Amino acid sequence: MATKTTSAKRKPEPATETSQSLAAQMAAFLKAGGEIQNIPNGVSGQTQGPSRQITISKK
């Protein structure tokens, strides 16, 4: 009898574990003197370079 092996995809971590990890990273960042900035809605992180928007025109 042959043994069939399958490569199962690794399950993602539970959301609670991820949330706890992020909270721990934020606490370490703040403890090391880091600051969290509040960025208003609509502000882009892209400051230079050409636009990547596609313009569709009828010819």
C-alpha positions as semicolon CSV with decimal commas, in nm:
position;residue;x (nm);y (nm);z (nm)
1;M;0,000;0,000;0,000
2;A;0,146;0,336;-0,105
3;T;0,146;0,630;0,131
4;K;0,010;0,947;-0,021
5;T;0,173;1,268;0,096
6;T;0,015;1,605;0,040
7;S;0,165;1,943;0,101
8;A;-0,094;2,109;0,316
9;K;-0,094;2,487;0,324
10;R;-0,001;2,634;0,657
11;K;-0,301;2,780;0,835
12;P;-0,283;3,153;0,914
13;E;-0,235;3,250;1,275
14;P;-0,551;3,322;1,470
15;A;-0,649;3,690;1,479
16;T;-0,606;3,703;1,857
17;E;-0,244;3,594;1,826
18;T;-0,181;3,855;1,557
19;S;-0,347;4,129;1,763
20;Q;-0,140;4,038;2,066
21;S;0,176;4,043;1,857
22;L;0,096;4,389;1,717
23;A;0,015;4,521;2,064
24;A;0,347;4,391;2,195
25;Q;0,537;4,548;1,903
26;M;0,363;4,883;1,957
27;A;0,438;4,876;2,329
28;A;0,808;4,805;2,260
29;F;0,818;5,086;2,000
30;L;0,666;5,338;2,241
31;K;0,886;5,222;2,529
32;A;1,194;5,280;2,310
33;G;1,087;5,643;2,261
34;G;0,895;5,607;1,936
35;E;0,602;5,832;1,851
36;I;0,280;5,750;1,672
37;Q;0,168;6,018;1,428
38;N;-0,194;6,076;1,336
39;I;-0,218;6,118;0,959
40;P;-0,538;6,283;0,830
41;N;-0,760;6,097;0,582
42;G;-0,677;6,166;0,220
43;V;-0,306;6,230;0,273
44;S;-0,084;6,018;0,049
45;G;0,252;5,871;0,138
46;Q;0,368;5,922;-0,219
47;T;0,551;6,253;-0,245
48;Q;0,718;6,234;-0,585
49;G;0,719;6,052;-0,914
50;P;0,477;6,024;-1,201
51;S;0,113;5,939;-1,150
52;R;0,033;5,571;-1,186
53;Q;-0,329;5,632;-1,273
54;I;-0,443;5,499;-1,606
55;T;-0,623;5,742;-1,834
56;I;-0,869;5,579;-2,070
57;S;-0,975;5,791;-2,364
58;K;-1,194;5,723;-2,664
59;K;-1,024;5,773;-3,000
